Amino acid sequence: MNLSVNIDHIATIRQARKAVEPEPVLAALLAEQAGAQGIVCHLRGDRRHIQERDLKLLRETIKTKLNLEMAATPEMLNIARKIKPEVVSLVPESPNEVTTQGGLDVVGHNRHLALYISKLKTAGIRVSIFVDPRRQQIEACQQVGVDLVEINTGKYAEARKDRDRLKHLEEVKQAASLARSLGLEVHAGHGLDYHNVRPIVEIAEISELSIGFAIVARAAMVGMVQAVKDMLALLER
């Protein structure tokens, strides 16, 4: 299974002091050196962590693939067309949230998203949607023309009781199976760490995981290269 490393929280540390380090681009290069197959970053409207400067440097330097998470706004469409990441992942965005809360409501915004996605694909960019593991939402993703989906594993990761964890794991499994049957590439992420990732790895339809916070947190103790290698070892099938 492939691993894409989200470097947002490296930028969060930097922006906490409005400093010049730690350098998110260096973190991305170290993650690649350790074996990561992609780099993820979220350019938010409020620029709370990743900056446009980071995005430009990432585009110029990384050798794997760049996955740009962003809201489906006119501003971000212009930026994506200019930067041309390999993948754009459309996510919901709220100014008051600490991190992304739930998947994008594709059913409720299908007309807007279909037009928006067509513009990105015309620019030669593959498009993903971060989506909750719900049948209607997965089916709507296929209808609006995305290439792949990233299934939200947040409820699974946050569950504290075994029965709740198993329930949410089953929801992810069913969503992955449905998405694959509809011809979509299937990724997953949100809240995954070194302790809960293995059951997700065992879902055959999922080809890639996007993991950020857990890797950055471990990197603070052991370094980015070791943190990525530790995660990659858990992703082996």
C-alpha positions in Angstrom: 0.0 0.0 0.0 1.2 3.5 -0.9 1.8 6.3 1.7 1.3 10.0 1.0 2.7 12.1 3.9 0.8 15.3 4.8 3.2 18.0 5.9 0.7 20.6 7.1 1.7 20.3 10.7 5.3 21.0 10.0 4.1 24.3 8.6 1.8 24.7 11.7 4.9 24.7 13.9 6.6 27.3 11.8 3.6 29.6 11.6 3.1 29.4 15.4 6.1 31.7 15.7 5.9 33.3 12.2 9.4 31.9 11.8 11.4 30.5 8.9 11.7 27.0 10.3 10.9 24.1 10.4 10.9 24.0 6.6 7.9 22.0 5.2 9.7 21.5 1.9 12.6 19.8 3.6 10.2 17.6 5.5 8.7 16.6 2.2 12.0 15.7 0.7 13.0 13.7 3.8 9.7 11.8 3.6 10.4 11.0 -0.1 13.9 9.9 0.8 12.4 7.5 3.4 10.1 5.9 0.8 6.9 7.9 0.8 5.1 7.7 -2.6 3.5 11.2 -2.4 3.3 14.5 -0.5 0.0 16.1 0.6 -0.6 19.7 1.7 -3.7 21.7 2.4 -3.7 25.3 1.2 -6.4 26.8 3.4 -8.2 30.1 2.7 -6.9 31.5 5.9 -3.3 30.3 5.2 -3.0 29.0 8.8 -0.2 26.6 7.9 0.8 26.0 4.3 1.6 29.1 2.3 1.6 29.7 -1.5 5.4 29.9 -1.3 5.5 26.4 0.1 3.3 25.1 -2.6 5.4 26.6 -5.4 8.6 25.1 -3.9 7.0 21.7 -3.4 6.0 21.7 -7.1 9.6 22.5 -8.1 11.4 20.0 -5.8 9.5 16.9 -5.0 10.0 13.8 -7.2 6.9 11.7 -6.4 3.5 13.3 -6.6 1.9 16.4 -5.2 -1.6 16.1 -3.8 -3.1 19.6 -3.1 -6.0 19.6 -0.6 -8.3 22.6 -1.1 -11.8 24.0 -0.9 -13.8 24.2 -4.2 -13.5 28.0 -4.5 -12.6 30.3 -7.4 -9.3 31.3 -5.7 -8.2 27.8 -5.2 -9.1 26.8 -8.8 -6.8 29.5 -10.1 -4.0 28.4 -7.9 -4.4 24.8 -8.8 -4.3 25.6 -12.5 -1.1 27.6 -12.0 0.7 25.0 -9.8 -0.7 21.9 -11.6 -0.4 19.3 -8.8 -0.8 15.7 -9.9 -3.9 15.5 -7.7 -6.4 18.0 -6.2 -8.3 16.7 -3.3 -11.5 18.7 -2.6 -12.3 19.0 1.1 -14.8 20.9 3.2 -13.4 23.9 5.0 -14.5 25.9 8.0 -12.6 28.9 9.5 -13.4 27.7 13.1 -12.3 24.1 12.8 -9.0 22.8 14.2 -8.8 20.2 11.4 -11.1 19.0 8.7 -14.4 17.8 10.2 -16.1 15.2 8.1 -16.2 14.6 4.4 -17.5 16.9 1.6 -21.2 16.9 1.0 -21.2 15.8 -2.6 -24.9 15.1 -2.8 -25.8 18.6 -1.7 -23.3 20.4 -4.0 -23.3 18.0 -7.0 -23.9 20.7 -9.7 -21.2 23.0 -8.4 -18.7 20.2 -8.0 -19.4 18.7 -11.4 -18.5 22.0 -13.1 -15.6 22.6 -10.8 -14.1 19.2 -11.4 -14.5 19.4 -15.1 -12.4 22.6 -15.0 -9.6 20.9 -13.1 -9.6 17.9 -15.3 -9.4 20.1 -18.4 -6.2 21.5 -16.9 -4.8 17.9 -16.7 -5.3 17.5 -13.0 -6.7 14.3 -11.4 -9.4 15.0 -8.9 -10.2 13.4 -5.6 -12.9 14.1 -3.0 -12.6 13.5 0.7 -15.8 11.8 1.5 -17.6 10.1 4.4 -18.2 6.3 4.1 -21.8 6.7 3.0 -23.3 5.0 -0.1 -25.1 8.1 -1.4 -21.9 10.2 -1.1 -19.8 7.6 -2.8 -22.2 7.3 -5.7 -22.4 11.1 -6.0 -18.6 11.2 -6.3 -18.7 8.9 -9.3 -21.5 11.0 -10.8 -19.6 14.3 -10.6 -16.7 12.8 -12.4 -13.8 12.4 -9.9 -11.0 10.0 -10.6 -10.6 8.8 -7.0 -12.0 9.2 -3.5 -10.4 9.5 -0.1 -12.6 7.8 2.4 -12.8 9.5 5.8 -11.5 7.2 8.5 -12.0 9.8 11.3 -14.9 8.0 13.1 -13.0 4.7 13.0 -9.9 6.4 14.4 -11.7 8.2 17.1 -13.8 5.3 18.4 -12.9 4.2 21.9 -15.1 1.2 22.3 -14.4 -2.0 20.3 -18.0 -2.3 19.0 -17.9 1.2 17.7 -14.5 0.8 16.1 -15.7 -2.4 14.4 -18.9 -0.7 13.2 -17.0 2.2 11.6 -14.4 -0.1 10.2 -17.1 -2.1 8.4 -18.5 1.2 7.0 -15.1 2.0 5.6 -14.8 -1.5 4.1 -18.3 -1.2 2.4 -17.5 2.3 1.1 -14.2 1.1 -0.4 -15.9 -1.9 -2.0 -18.6 0.3 -3.5 -16.2 3.0 -4.8 -14.0 0.4 -6.4 -17.0 -1.3 -8.1 -17.9 2.1 -9.6 -14.4 2.4 -11.2 -12.9 4.8 -8.7 -9.4 4.6 -7.2 -9.7 4.3 -3.5 -7.6 6.1 -0.9 -8.3 6.7 2.8 -7.2 8.9 5.7 -7.9 11.0 8.7 -6.8 10.2 12.3 -4.8 7.2 11.3 -1.7 6.4 13.4 0.8 3.7 14.3 -1.7 1.9 16.5 -4.9 1.8 14.4 -3.7 1.7 10.8 -3.4 -2.1 10.3 -7.1 -2.9 9.9 -7.3 -0.2 7.3 -4.3 -1.7 5.5 -6.1 -5.0 5.2 -8.9 -3.5 3.1 -7.9 -4.7 -0.3 -9.7 -2.0 -2.3 -7.7 0.8 -0.7 -4.5 1.5 -2.5 -3.1 4.5 -0.6 -3.3 6.2 2.8 -2.8 9.9 3.6 -1.3 10.4 7.0 0.1 13.5 8.5 -0.3 14.3 12.2 0.9 10.9 13.6 4.0 11.0 11.4 4.9 14.6 12.3 4.3 13.8 16.0 6.7 10.9 15.9 9.1 12.8 13.7 9.5 15.3 16.6 10.9 12.5 18.6 12.8 10.3 16.1 13.1 12.4 12.9 11.1 12.5 9.7 13.0 9.7 7.9 12.5 7.2 10.8 8.9 8.2 11.3 8.1 7.6 7.7 9.9 4.3 7.6 8.1 3.1 10.7 4.7 3.9 9.1 5.7 2.2 5.8 6.6 -1.0 7.7 3.0 -1.1 9.0 1.6 -0.6 5.5 3.2 -3.7 4.1 0.7 -6.3 2.9 
